Amino acid sequence: MLDGRGVRAGFLRLAPVAVFAAPFGLAFGAAAVEHGLLPLETLVMSATVFAGAAQFAVLDLWNHPLPLLSIALTVLAVNARHLLLGAALSPWVNALPWPRRLLALPLLSDANFADSYRSLRDGGSNLGILVGGGLALWLAWTAGTAVGAYAGSGLGDLSRFGIDLVMACFFAAVAAGELKTPPSLLPAAVAAAVAVLALDAVPAGWNIILAALAGASVGALTGRLRLGR
């Protein structure tokens, strides 16, 4: 199910967190203009791509002529985690008609995935929460990008306010809420260890994919052992 009530609920749930996405958008807007993009081009990129980490990564490759293959591989590496997010949501997303699937998935991000997945797993069925949360994040990201692209150079370094820690704290709180039973601790510990150990051994973003695969494999194995299979 995906309806307006769910969209509104998701928007209101994530609006306080989405506010802190604006400074990241601002930083991207300012950085993109410094790399030679026009302000309007920068804003269109954020509005249509909506992939903050991947957009930052691409800026280092933004030279003429554009290395399209390198850009594509970089975006794939950074955003490959969406394969795992989509797989986790598939029992609910696949129940929707195609037009509604296409409405929901472009707004998928880490924060609204964490929020909506918990609701769905606990018995909810309204994917409007995913869409509404994504819409709140998208609005904050694109608004921040607009400010950064047109006026960011005069605002200084926002990291001095510690805003970059807010999203990390949000995800830490979500993860901590899931670690309520001993069986969930081992997969989380394995995933964390793989993420840290692989950080300097693989290209940016791939350590998260390896960590997710390792944690999921351990979780599946321990689950089968508990069931005696």
Secondary structure, DSSP 8 states (H G I E B T S, - for coil): ---HHHHHHHHHHHHHHHGGGHHHHHHHHHHHHHTT--HHHHHHHHHHH--HHHHHHHHTT--SS--HHHHHHHHHHHHTHHHHHHHHHHHHHTTS-HHHHHHHGGG--HHHHHHHHHHHHTT---THHHHHHHHHHHHHHHHHHHHHHHHGGGS--GGGGTTHHHHHHHHHHHHHHH--SHHHHHHHHHHHHHHHHTTTTS-TTHHHHHHHHHHHHHHHHHHHHHHT-
